[in-house]
Amino acid sequence: MASDPGTVAHVCDQMQGAGQITWRKMFGEYAVYCDGKVVALICGNQTFLKATPTTQALLPDAGLAPPYPGAKPHLLLDDVLEDTALLTRAVAALAAELPMPKPKKPRASKAKPKG
């Protein structure tokens, strides 16, 4: 079941204090970015935060579950979504510890050489 864009907008609004929050539709679901780093996934209208020692310490009551079959377990956020201060603190801490994504290499031209 694809996530509702209204749910995505609400979750991202709750995280606004953590940094620059953006989202992108991927494979019918959504990836949530904080300062250019993927911090969460929204799948089936459920929010999953990357599980690290820091986020697990900040959110000890959040259960672990995979956002999609075959994925690594993430923290499943339920009640935390309405605690804006706690959610913001967890997302900001996660973004601070994650590395910046590697820059993408430019695509090679598919034009054939003349001759």
TADA-V60769 format. One record per backbone hydrogen bond with DSSP energy under -1.0 kcal/mol. NH is the residue of the N-H (numbers start at 1). CO is the residue of the C=O. If there is no record, write none. Layout:
nh-><NH	NH>
co-><CO	CO>
This chain:
nh-><8	9	10	11	12	13	14	16	18	22	24	26	29	30	31	32	33	34	35	37	39	40	41	42	43	46	48	49	50	56	57	58	59	62	65	71	74	75	76	77	81	82	83	84	87	88	89	90	91	92	93	94	95	96	97	98>
co-><4	5	6	7	8	9	10	13	15	33	31	29	26	42	24	40	22	37	20	34	32	32	48	30	46	43	41	75	39	52	53	54	55	59	74	68	65	49	63	47	78	79	80	82	83	84	85	86	87	88	89	90	91	92	93	94>
